[in-house]
Amino acid sequence: MHYRLRRSVATMTLATVFGVWLLRCLKTFVFAVLRNDQDATVPDPPSGALARRRVMRVSDSIDVARPAGDLYAMISDPTRMGEWSPENRGARILDPAADGEAYVGMRFQGRNLRNGARWVTLCTVTAADPAERFAFRVHAIGVKRPRLQAPNASWEYRFDALPDGGTRVTEEWTDDRTRWPRPAVEVFDRIVTRGTTFPDFQRRNIATTLAALKKVAEKS
């Protein structure tokens, strides 16, 4: 009984220490953004916090038995992303071109679902090279509307033709939260991904996405 009590007290104390520290980090970060302060510092994390170097980019590739142009057409249509993404549930293009093709500067609003949580993002296309490359950046997020504007992530897809007529598709995620304090990122990521970091989480997501893309593409 006494052991359980001591253990409960110790757990509550540790949670309180991390909670206070995280609030201090987030408070510092928010005020830094409002002041546009590039040199803002945050409190050091409690002892034992992760200290490894932060990973800002992850990618993976898969070979698909379809021409590069076909795969580019699929990927560059954000409204179809929900067919192979484990999180995305579709998108609405805000300013479509007359010919329906993607173009640099095109904006779209994505719908997402993870562990029961729903949110929307505002994205802008940054590269649209048919049969070669498609990319976009996520720069606003919200529950029902993407009201919180801040760099979030960039996604890129590259298409390399193979000798057999197929295509090697590479998907790459880049963490654009460069102004987030690393300790706050570590804690935030483990909360929203239920125990891991976004690089590790996105590695699995990318592998899942590419496998599903291959399945859909080779069936059509």
C-alpha positions as CSV (number, residue, x, y, z in Angstrom):
1,M,0.0,0.0,0.0
2,H,2.8,2.4,1.0
3,Y,4.7,1.4,-2.1
4,R,1.8,2.2,-4.4
5,L,1.3,5.5,-2.7
6,R,4.9,6.5,-3.0
7,R,4.9,5.4,-6.7
8,S,1.7,7.5,-7.4
9,V,3.3,10.5,-5.7
10,A,6.5,10.1,-7.7
11,T,4.5,9.8,-11.0
12,M,2.5,12.9,-10.2
13,T,5.6,14.8,-9.3
14,L,7.3,13.9,-12.6
15,A,4.2,14.7,-14.6
16,T,4.0,18.1,-12.9
17,V,7.7,18.9,-13.6
18,F,7.3,18.0,-17.3
19,G,3.9,19.9,-17.5
20,V,5.4,23.1,-16.0
21,W,8.4,22.9,-18.3
22,L,6.3,22.2,-21.4
23,L,4.0,25.2,-20.6
24,R,7.1,27.4,-20.2
25,C,8.4,26.2,-23.6
26,L,5.1,26.8,-25.4
27,K,4.7,30.2,-23.8
28,T,8.2,31.2,-24.9
29,F,7.5,29.9,-28.4
30,V,4.2,31.7,-28.8
31,F,5.6,35.0,-27.6
32,A,8.6,34.6,-29.9
33,V,6.3,34.1,-32.9
34,L,4.3,37.1,-32.0
35,R,7.4,39.2,-31.7
36,N,9.0,37.6,-34.7
37,D,12.0,36.9,-32.5
38,Q,14.5,34.8,-34.3
39,D,16.8,34.4,-31.3
40,A,14.3,33.3,-28.7
41,T,15.5,30.7,-26.2
42,V,13.6,28.3,-24.1
43,P,14.2,26.6,-20.8
44,D,16.3,23.5,-20.7
45,P,14.3,20.3,-20.5
46,P,14.2,18.3,-17.3
47,S,17.0,15.8,-16.9
48,G,16.5,12.6,-18.9
49,A,14.7,14.3,-21.8
50,L,15.7,13.1,-25.3
51,A,18.9,14.7,-26.5
52,R,19.5,13.1,-29.9
53,R,19.8,15.2,-33.0
54,R,16.5,16.2,-34.5
55,V,15.7,14.6,-37.8
56,M,14.1,17.1,-40.3
57,R,13.6,14.9,-43.4
58,V,12.6,11.4,-44.2
59,S,11.8,9.6,-47.5
60,D,11.2,6.3,-49.1
61,S,10.7,4.9,-52.6
62,I,8.8,2.1,-54.4
63,D,8.8,0.8,-57.9
64,V,5.5,0.9,-59.7
65,A,4.5,-0.8,-63.0
66,R,3.1,2.4,-64.5
67,P,4.5,5.2,-66.6
68,A,5.7,8.3,-64.8
69,G,3.2,10.5,-66.4
70,D,0.3,8.4,-65.1
71,L,1.6,8.4,-61.6
72,Y,2.2,12.1,-61.7
73,A,-1.4,12.6,-62.8
74,M,-2.6,10.6,-59.8
75,I,-0.4,12.3,-57.2
76,S,-0.8,15.8,-58.5
77,D,-4.6,15.6,-57.9
78,P,-5.0,16.4,-54.2
79,T,-8.6,15.2,-54.3
80,R,-7.4,11.7,-54.8
81,M,-4.9,11.6,-52.0
82,G,-7.3,9.8,-49.6
83,E,-7.2,6.8,-51.9
84,W,-3.7,5.8,-50.7
85,S,-2.9,8.0,-47.6
86,P,-3.5,6.5,-44.2
87,E,-4.4,10.0,-42.8
88,N,-5.8,12.1,-45.6
89,R,-9.5,12.0,-46.3
90,G,-9.5,14.0,-49.5
91,A,-9.1,17.7,-50.4
92,R,-10.8,20.6,-52.0
93,I,-8.9,22.7,-54.6
94,L,-9.5,26.3,-53.8
95,D,-8.4,27.8,-57.1
96,P,-8.4,25.1,-59.8
97,A,-7.0,25.7,-63.3
98,A,-9.3,25.8,-66.3
99,D,-7.6,22.6,-67.6
100,G,-7.8,20.9,-64.3
101,E,-4.0,20.5,-64.1
102,A,-1.9,21.3,-61.0
103,Y,0.3,24.4,-61.1
104,V,2.7,26.2,-58.8
105,G,0.8,28.4,-56.4
106,M,-2.4,26.3,-56.5
107,R,-4.0,26.1,-53.1
108,F,-6.0,23.3,-51.6
109,Q,-7.5,22.4,-48.3
110,G,-6.9,18.9,-47.0
111,R,-9.1,16.9,-44.6
112,N,-7.3,14.5,-42.2
113,L,-8.0,11.9,-39.6
114,R,-5.6,10.4,-37.0
115,N,-6.5,8.4,-33.9
116,G,-10.0,9.8,-34.0
117,A,-8.8,13.4,-34.3
118,R,-9.9,15.4,-37.3
119,W,-8.3,18.5,-38.7
120,V,-7.9,20.5,-41.9
121,T,-4.8,22.0,-43.5
122,L,-4.1,24.7,-46.1
123,C,-1.5,23.8,-48.7
124,T,0.2,25.5,-51.6
125,V,1.8,23.7,-54.5
126,T,5.5,24.5,-54.9
127,A,6.4,22.2,-57.8
128,A,4.4,20.8,-60.6
129,D,6.6,19.3,-63.3
130,P,4.6,16.6,-65.2
131,A,6.1,13.1,-65.0
132,E,9.0,14.4,-62.9
133,R,8.1,16.1,-59.6
134,F,5.2,17.3,-57.5
135,A,5.5,19.2,-54.2
136,F,3.5,21.3,-51.8
137,R,3.9,22.9,-48.4
138,V,1.5,22.8,-45.5
139,H,1.3,26.3,-43.9
140,A,-2.0,26.5,-42.0
141,I,-3.9,24.1,-39.8
142,G,-7.1,24.0,-37.8
143,V,-10.0,21.8,-36.5
144,K,-12.7,23.0,-38.9
145,R,-10.8,25.8,-40.7
146,P,-7.1,26.3,-41.1
147,R,-6.9,29.4,-38.9
148,L,-3.5,28.8,-37.4
149,Q,-0.9,30.0,-39.9
150,A,2.6,28.7,-39.4
151,P,5.0,26.6,-41.4
152,N,4.2,22.9,-40.8
153,A,5.7,20.5,-43.4
154,S,6.6,20.1,-47.0
155,W,5.8,17.0,-49.1
156,E,7.6,16.1,-52.4
157,Y,7.0,13.3,-54.9
158,R,9.7,12.4,-57.5
159,F,9.1,10.2,-60.5
160,D,12.1,8.4,-62.1
161,A,11.4,6.3,-65.2
162,L,12.8,2.7,-65.1
163,P,14.1,0.7,-68.1
164,D,11.2,-1.7,-68.0
165,G,8.7,1.1,-68.5
166,G,7.8,1.4,-64.8
167,T,8.5,4.2,-62.4
168,R,10.4,4.6,-59.1
169,V,8.2,6.9,-56.9
170,T,9.9,8.7,-54.0
171,E,7.9,10.4,-51.3
172,E,9.7,12.9,-49.0
173,W,8.5,14.7,-45.9
174,T,10.3,17.7,-44.5
175,D,9.6,19.2,-41.1
176,D,9.2,22.9,-41.6
177,R,8.8,23.6,-37.9
178,T,12.3,25.1,-37.8
179,R,11.4,27.8,-35.2
180,W,9.9,25.4,-32.8
181,P,12.1,24.7,-29.8
182,R,13.4,21.1,-30.0
183,P,12.3,20.1,-26.5
184,A,8.8,21.3,-27.2
185,V,8.8,19.4,-30.5
186,E,9.9,16.2,-28.7
187,V,7.0,16.4,-26.2
188,F,4.4,17.6,-28.7
189,D,5.2,14.9,-31.2
190,R,4.9,12.1,-28.6
191,I,1.5,13.4,-27.6
192,V,0.0,13.7,-31.0
193,T,1.5,10.4,-32.3
194,R,0.9,8.5,-29.1
195,G,4.5,7.8,-28.2
196,T,6.9,8.4,-31.1
197,T,8.4,11.3,-33.1
198,F,7.1,12.7,-36.3
199,P,10.1,11.4,-38.4
200,D,9.5,7.9,-37.1
201,F,5.7,8.3,-37.5
202,Q,6.1,9.7,-41.1
203,R,8.4,6.8,-42.1
204,R,5.6,4.4,-41.4
205,N,3.0,6.6,-43.1
206,I,5.2,7.0,-46.2
207,A,5.7,3.3,-46.5
208,T,2.0,2.7,-46.1
209,T,1.2,5.4,-48.7
210,L,3.6,4.1,-51.3
211,A,2.3,0.5,-50.9
212,A,-1.3,1.6,-51.3
213,L,-0.4,3.9,-54.3
214,K,1.3,0.9,-56.0
215,K,-1.8,-1.3,-55.4
216,V,-4.2,1.3,-56.8
217,A,-2.0,2.3,-59.7
218,E,-1.3,-1.2,-60.9
219,K,-4.9,-2.2,-60.7
220,S,-6.2,0.6,-62.9
